[in-house]
């Protein structure tokens, strides 16, 4: 078999040989296509499907479409900036962008270009179409939903013969609880991508996941760190969400590689610094941290009050003190960015010296600031509210505007303080 495979050097040839062996000879086509594709083929055959069955691309009912859009609202809002940028990147290509919910229902699809004769993609890239494996057979989104891992499916690797002219690459989007929230996919019909689609889709899926997790991190601290300050933005940054008890609630792959940390661990054991020091980090001024493994990284912290609970919420939509206005936000409007310069910035104390060669007096001053920092997120919130009230001369409405919260939160804080 190894010798015969030498004559099938292209992906298209290997997929054709794999189909022949699997569907006609009943042989396992190991080495010709990925294990994920082989397992998907087995699942499809076991469920009684045929590779020659007619392709059905009917959208689900209007009622189910409405339910899918409603339950994926947070995902769609979090994905708005990333999808907008991805559309710009792919504007001059024939690629289609598709976002599905966790069940495989399309909840967003970029517009099909009329200049290209991609009839199949015009049927697939529609809101409400079910791209799950039970509905469509082997596809990249279907495999991602089964495995939770990024995947590419090329031409003949699709189960259904009618889709063998399509290439698709997909990556998962997970929520704060590490559960699959959706799948981001790009597809092209009748040609190759012409670029590294897997890297591109993983990059933007990571950005969307960060936005989603940030929206879900109420009452928690969001940390961003990297070895270079110029990399303190997703997807290059290591990102962590820390709960009020000081444990890791979520972290991205970059953070795992930099720290070897895991969900549930105490952040102090992972980063080597106590919670009050991390709470003292700014979101607009990176500071140096020395990790237990010896790496020196630049770090930022992001926190925002949540009106409903009065605790913190890590909702920075980009790293570096920049926020995005997304569909459904109270601010409304299309995606835009503005630098955060109000007293809603994180605790304005620097916990660590910027340079290892800093003077002893500067280090002592930094240590004093760290020791004086609030020990919990709630204490940080109270301090920031008190500072905003002082800056606004006790005017509740003005303090609420400075912090970007409701007046009710300020009144509740004052009542609790009394």
Legacy VTK file of the C-alpha trace (Angstrom):
# vtk DataFile Version 3.0
C-alpha trace
ASCII
DATASET POLYDATA
POINTS 418 float
0.000 0.000 0.000
2.858 2.378 0.793
4.251 2.007 -2.751
0.893 2.624 -4.445
0.333 5.736 -2.361
3.445 7.288 -3.892
1.460 7.777 -7.114
-1.221 9.768 -5.283
0.736 12.841 -4.227
-1.967 15.516 -4.198
-4.717 15.839 -1.563
-7.329 15.351 -4.288
-5.724 12.086 -5.439
-5.345 10.789 -1.895
-8.989 11.620 -1.100
-10.129 9.834 -4.277
-8.135 6.723 -3.353
-9.441 6.876 0.220
-13.051 6.997 -1.037
-12.435 4.038 -3.316
-10.978 1.944 -0.527
-13.520 2.927 2.114
-16.779 3.012 0.143
-16.066 0.348 -2.493
-13.600 -2.064 -0.885
-14.560 -1.611 2.763
-10.938 -0.927 3.723
-9.762 1.589 6.270
-7.913 4.366 4.321
-5.338 5.103 7.009
-2.685 7.610 5.948
-4.705 8.908 3.003
-7.050 11.199 4.910
-7.070 12.408 8.507
-8.289 10.202 11.348
-11.027 12.768 12.062
-12.402 12.306 8.534
-12.234 8.517 8.771
-14.104 8.520 12.085
-16.743 10.831 10.595
-17.199 8.503 7.624
-17.679 5.589 10.011
-20.285 7.515 12.014
-22.183 8.397 8.853
-22.188 4.813 7.568
-23.149 3.436 10.987
-26.145 5.785 11.087
-27.379 4.297 7.808
-26.401 7.122 5.484
-25.230 6.734 1.889
-22.584 8.857 0.203
-24.794 8.958 -2.901
-27.972 10.155 -1.213
-29.465 13.445 -2.459
-28.137 16.522 -0.701
-30.850 18.346 1.239
-30.086 21.969 2.111
-33.494 23.060 3.326
-33.339 25.541 6.152
-34.934 24.618 9.450
-38.347 26.047 10.302
-38.793 29.766 10.905
-39.603 28.965 14.521
-36.341 27.065 14.952
-34.401 29.796 13.146
-35.808 32.371 15.554
-34.898 30.140 18.496
-31.348 29.614 17.153
-30.842 33.353 16.672
-32.233 34.116 20.113
-30.111 31.567 21.970
-26.978 32.595 20.044
-27.435 36.330 20.562
-24.450 36.643 22.883
-22.276 34.655 20.468
-23.367 36.784 17.513
-22.733 40.035 19.364
-19.322 38.860 20.550
-18.403 37.789 17.020
-19.373 41.086 15.342
-15.905 42.745 15.430
-14.071 39.605 14.336
-16.518 38.812 11.532
-16.319 42.372 10.256
-12.512 42.195 10.120
-12.536 38.735 8.569
-14.911 39.942 5.853
-12.479 42.744 5.063
-9.564 40.303 4.890
-11.462 37.968 2.534
-13.247 40.672 0.525
-11.333 39.931 -2.683
-11.545 36.148 -2.416
-14.421 33.811 -3.318
-14.523 32.468 0.265
-17.704 32.241 2.301
-17.704 32.912 6.061
-20.144 30.888 8.124
-20.851 30.977 11.858
-22.955 28.229 13.410
-24.310 27.779 16.893
-23.324 24.788 19.019
-25.925 22.634 17.226
-24.652 23.390 13.734
-27.374 25.823 12.677
-26.017 28.704 10.605
-26.575 31.964 12.494
-24.400 34.136 10.249
-23.234 33.852 6.653
-21.361 36.381 4.553
-22.991 37.492 1.327
-22.365 35.324 -1.707
-20.555 37.146 -4.497
-22.647 37.274 -7.669
-19.509 37.280 -9.816
-18.746 33.663 -8.951
-20.708 30.613 -10.047
-20.722 28.896 -6.660
-24.212 27.447 -6.723
-23.639 24.934 -3.933
-22.257 27.511 -1.482
-25.226 29.771 -2.180
-27.394 26.978 -0.800
-25.130 26.160 2.140
-24.272 29.697 3.320
-27.751 30.645 4.508
-29.007 31.406 8.005
-30.973 28.455 9.312
-29.238 25.713 7.311
-28.166 22.740 9.442
-24.470 21.911 8.873
-24.209 19.274 11.601
-22.898 15.815 10.794
-26.314 14.109 11.147
-27.774 16.577 8.637
-24.990 16.977 6.060
-22.491 14.191 6.652
-18.750 14.847 6.902
-17.900 18.567 6.852
-15.390 20.657 8.776
-18.074 22.254 11.010
-19.620 18.847 11.653
-16.303 17.336 12.737
-15.539 20.328 14.980
-18.887 19.854 16.708
-18.025 16.212 17.380
-14.393 16.653 18.442
-14.116 20.246 19.681
-10.932 20.574 17.598
-10.151 22.660 14.514
-10.471 20.720 11.275
-10.100 21.038 7.502
-12.082 18.938 5.004
-11.076 19.020 1.353
-13.118 18.004 -1.647
-13.496 14.209 -1.662
-13.066 14.036 2.104
-16.714 15.131 2.408
-19.041 12.181 2.929
-21.712 13.241 0.453
-20.577 13.035 -3.171
-22.432 16.239 -4.035
-20.145 18.316 -1.765
-16.829 16.999 -3.086
-16.210 20.258 -4.962
-15.986 22.261 -1.704
-13.104 22.939 0.691
-13.912 24.026 4.222
-11.883 24.841 7.317
-13.463 25.332 10.736
-12.450 26.087 14.320
-14.377 25.890 17.603
-15.478 28.789 19.782
-15.767 27.884 23.470
-17.528 29.747 26.257
-16.402 30.583 29.777
-17.270 27.049 30.943
-15.131 25.497 28.167
-18.280 24.268 26.393
-18.698 24.567 22.633
-20.579 27.786 21.877
-20.252 27.842 18.095
-18.117 27.062 15.060
-16.439 29.499 12.687
-15.964 28.212 9.145
-14.689 29.449 5.803
-15.441 27.563 2.593
-14.591 27.858 -1.070
-16.102 26.017 -4.027
-14.283 24.678 -7.034
-10.793 25.925 -6.155
-8.098 25.990 -3.488
-7.953 28.655 -0.802
-4.554 29.882 -1.961
-3.522 30.709 1.620
-3.247 29.047 5.036
-6.953 28.917 5.822
-6.455 26.856 8.989
-4.255 29.496 10.622
-6.584 32.296 9.538
-9.743 30.668 10.868
-8.095 29.661 14.156
-6.888 33.234 14.639
-10.345 34.756 14.230
-12.079 32.002 16.190
-9.688 32.787 19.051
-10.561 36.476 18.843
-14.291 35.731 18.928
-13.848 33.326 21.841
-12.041 36.051 23.780
-14.865 38.536 23.161
-17.442 35.952 24.227
-15.606 34.957 27.398
-15.036 38.611 28.296
-18.784 39.225 28.097
-19.467 36.234 30.337
-16.871 37.084 32.987
-19.072 39.019 35.391
-17.483 39.546 38.766
-14.130 38.265 37.547
-10.697 39.588 36.657
-9.395 39.268 33.097
-5.611 39.161 32.767
-3.609 39.556 29.568
0.125 38.876 29.379
2.902 38.240 26.865
6.664 38.422 26.635
6.433 41.567 24.478
4.037 44.469 25.186
3.271 44.740 21.476
1.630 41.308 21.631
-0.901 42.215 24.334
-3.936 41.711 22.131
-5.849 38.602 21.129
-5.029 36.145 19.755
-1.326 36.733 20.536
-1.840 37.440 24.252
-2.090 34.884 27.001
-5.539 35.446 28.537
-6.927 34.304 31.883
-10.175 34.804 33.749
-9.811 34.688 37.545
-12.826 34.309 39.822
-13.284 36.103 43.138
-11.667 33.216 45.007
-8.489 33.633 42.984
-8.886 30.490 40.854
-8.570 30.189 37.088
-11.989 30.013 35.509
-10.773 30.086 31.911
-7.525 30.501 29.986
-6.632 30.397 26.326
-4.064 28.205 24.611
-1.392 30.930 24.659
-1.738 31.238 28.447
-1.431 27.466 28.787
1.771 27.423 26.751
3.322 30.307 28.692
2.445 29.033 32.171
1.398 25.368 31.981
-1.655 26.478 33.963
-5.031 24.727 34.085
-8.610 25.607 34.949
-9.267 25.421 38.686
-5.719 26.209 39.788
-5.002 29.121 42.107
-3.762 32.042 40.035
-1.006 32.687 42.599
0.448 29.232 41.988
0.323 29.741 38.212
1.601 33.319 37.937
3.545 33.487 41.205
1.829 36.687 42.397
-0.966 37.176 44.967
-4.403 38.357 43.998
-3.955 41.844 45.453
-0.903 42.411 43.243
-2.808 41.300 40.134
-5.741 43.523 41.093
-3.314 46.451 41.187
-2.371 46.052 37.518
-3.606 48.707 35.113
-5.501 48.084 31.889
-3.781 50.956 30.099
-0.187 50.528 31.297
1.558 47.122 31.016
3.697 46.024 33.953
6.381 43.389 34.259
5.702 40.120 36.070
8.253 37.392 36.650
6.543 33.992 36.415
7.509 30.944 38.513
9.051 29.343 35.420
11.431 32.299 35.076
9.735 34.058 32.171
9.306 37.814 32.447
6.069 38.940 30.856
4.154 42.166 30.406
0.727 42.086 32.009
-2.535 44.045 31.980
-5.719 43.596 34.003
-9.259 44.367 32.870
-12.277 44.854 35.083
-15.630 46.608 34.814
-18.545 46.878 37.269
-21.684 44.896 36.526
-24.891 46.738 37.361
-26.834 43.611 38.264
-24.488 42.215 40.890
-22.283 45.137 41.808
-19.186 43.018 41.258
-16.557 43.251 38.576
-17.003 42.229 34.981
-14.156 41.629 32.571
-15.675 43.122 29.467
-12.755 44.751 27.675
-13.467 43.923 24.026
-9.889 44.566 23.008
-6.689 44.616 25.011
-4.942 47.843 25.893
-7.818 49.912 27.295
-9.928 49.866 24.116
-13.568 48.918 23.992
-15.918 48.034 21.145
-19.510 49.080 20.545
-21.330 45.978 19.378
-24.865 45.226 18.243
-27.038 44.884 21.331
-24.766 46.951 23.586
-26.344 49.810 25.501
-24.207 52.212 23.499
-25.551 50.750 20.226
-24.190 51.463 16.783
-21.711 49.678 14.578
-18.283 48.483 15.583
-16.152 51.390 16.709
-13.243 51.909 19.066
-12.226 54.584 21.503
-9.478 54.739 24.075
-10.637 54.402 27.675
-9.412 57.401 29.666
-11.940 57.708 32.478
-11.702 56.704 36.109
-13.248 53.402 35.045
-9.672 52.294 34.410
-8.480 49.484 36.649
-6.903 50.232 40.043
-4.421 53.032 39.429
-1.507 51.499 41.283
1.486 49.755 39.742
2.446 46.653 41.644
5.804 45.898 40.083
8.880 47.739 38.769
8.986 48.067 34.981
12.686 47.306 34.781
14.769 44.876 36.845
17.400 47.614 37.100
14.975 50.071 38.694
16.261 51.963 41.716
15.664 50.614 45.214
13.412 53.557 46.011
11.238 52.848 42.969
10.971 49.173 43.934
10.053 50.063 47.504
7.418 52.468 46.238
5.969 49.790 43.974
5.876 47.265 46.816
4.064 49.774 49.028
1.506 50.301 46.288
1.003 46.547 45.958
0.575 46.120 49.700
-1.974 48.929 49.758
-3.985 47.478 46.878
-7.433 46.013 47.589
-7.313 42.281 48.247
-10.518 41.391 46.393
-12.432 42.459 43.319
-15.221 43.781 45.536
-12.749 45.963 47.404
-11.419 47.190 44.057
-14.944 48.073 42.981
-15.639 49.966 46.191
-12.396 51.901 45.887
-13.133 52.877 42.301
-16.650 54.004 43.112
-15.349 56.073 46.017
-12.717 57.633 43.766
-15.290 58.430 41.076
-17.576 60.075 43.644
-14.678 62.147 44.909
-13.722 63.221 41.393
-17.315 64.179 40.609
-17.801 66.115 43.829
-20.342 63.627 45.133
-22.547 63.925 42.032
-23.996 60.410 41.577
-25.005 60.873 37.933
-21.547 62.161 36.998
-19.809 59.354 38.899
-22.015 56.785 37.142
-21.053 58.235 33.756
-17.359 58.107 34.672
-17.639 54.428 35.562
-20.090 53.515 32.804
-22.599 52.059 35.285
-26.117 52.847 36.426
-26.856 55.357 39.170
-28.545 52.517 41.078
-25.200 50.800 41.589
-23.741 53.989 43.068
-26.720 54.438 45.373
-26.469 50.787 46.524
-22.779 51.283 47.242
-23.454 54.398 49.316
-26.244 52.655 51.210
-23.989 49.692 51.996
-21.188 52.042 53.095
-23.566 53.837 55.490
LINES 1 419
418 0 1 2 3 4 5 6 7 8 9 10 11 12 13 14 15 16 17 18 19 20 21 22 23 24 25 26 27 28 29 30 31 32 33 34 35 36 37 38 39 40 41 42 43 44 45 46 47 48 49 50 51 52 53 54 55 56 57 58 59 60 61 62 63 64 65 66 67 68 69 70 71 72 73 74 75 76 77 78 79 80 81 82 83 84 85 86 87 88 89 90 91 92 93 94 95 96 97 98 99 100 101 102 103 104 105 106 107 108 109 110 111 112 113 114 115 116 117 118 119 120 121 122 123 124 125 126 127 128 129 130 131 132 133 134 135 136 137 138 139 140 141 142 143 144 145 146 147 148 149 150 151 152 153 154 155 156 157 158 159 160 161 162 163 164 165 166 167 168 169 170 171 172 173 174 175 176 177 178 179 180 181 182 183 184 185 186 187 188 189 190 191 192 193 194 195 196 197 198 199 200 201 202 203 204 205 206 207 208 209 210 211 212 213 214 215 216 217 218 219 220 221 222 223 224 225 226 227 228 229 230 231 232 233 234 235 236 237 238 239 240 241 242 243 244 245 246 247 248 249 250 251 252 253 254 255 256 257 258 259 260 261 262 263 264 265 266 267 268 269 270 271 272 273 274 275 276 277 278 279 280 281 282 283 284 285 286 287 288 289 290 291 292 293 294 295 296 297 298 299 300 301 302 303 304 305 306 307 308 309 310 311 312 313 314 315 316 317 318 319 320 321 322 323 324 325 326 327 328 329 330 331 332 333 334 335 336 337 338 339 340 341 342 343 344 345 346 347 348 349 350 351 352 353 354 355 356 357 358 359 360 361 362 363 364 365 366 367 368 369 370 371 372 373 374 375 376 377 378 379 380 381 382 383 384 385 386 387 388 389 390 391 392 393 394 395 396 397 398 399 400 401 402 403 404 405 406 407 408 409 410 411 412 413 414 415 416 417
